[in-house]
């Protein structure tokens, strides 16, 4: 089993739709969690950190369920500019960042 | 405030050659991590440098080595290049202080091995 797994995608959604990405991780000793977005042929950019209580930043909401070792990202009112690959990142204690394979999102006009 | 910078942007090498990639961290950051990203995959951790020493290492062979300089900049060296080393090489910087482990990425160096 891979350390970090994500929905295989791609997700093709119309503008204005709500889309949810799921991520599971295998190392229960993980302490930090992030979502990054990566545009085609560009570097990953930090979208948001994921806190135990869940957190929201505008149209984006991240949730963490430590018991199920599950992380989610919800995007409301999708924009064309949200089209990108979304990378789930887990930081186990004593290790560096472990990236998931990413889920590609295309928001269609 | 300059972000993370990397050079060169693109590089073409042949099998067996050696390559050196360079990274300057974001201002105020003291830790540099290197990643390899193959097409269609997430970045894979190579190693991390802090205080001029390799602090953590991923599952990469000894052909991959690095260095960190007193100004926190870093180099990634790859010897005896293989076709499979073709990838985007990403450098990420962070600050070592407690609670500050978010990493910020440079634009990457795209390496092609022929």
Contacts between the chains, C-beta under 8 A, distances in Angstrom:
chain1	res1	chain2	res2	distance
A	4	B	42	7.7
A	32	B	101	5.7
A	34	B	102	7.0
A	42	B	107	7.1
A	43	B	90	5.9
A	43	B	105	4.0
A	43	B	106	6.2
A	43	B	107	5.2
A	43	B	108	5.3
A	44	B	43	6.8
A	44	B	90	7.3
A	44	B	105	5.2
A	45	B	105	7.0
A	46	B	102	5.8
A	46	B	103	7.6
A	46	B	104	6.7
A	49	B	102	6.5
A	87	B	42	5.6
A	87	B	43	7.8
A	91	B	101	6.4
A	95	B	56	6.8
A	96	B	33	5.9
A	96	B	45	4.6
A	96	B	48	5.4
A	96	B	56	5.1
A	96	B	58	7.0
A	97	B	33	7.1
A	97	B	35	8.0
A	97	B	43	7.8
A	97	B	45	6.2
A	97	B	92	7.7
A	97	B	103	6.2
A	98	B	45	7.1
A	99	B	35	7.8
A	99	B	42	3.5
A	99	B	43	4.9
A	99	B	44	7.4
A	99	B	45	8.0
A	100	B	42	5.5
A	101	B	40	7.9
A	101	B	41	5.8
A	101	B	42	4.9
A	102	B	41	7.7
A	102	B	42	5.3
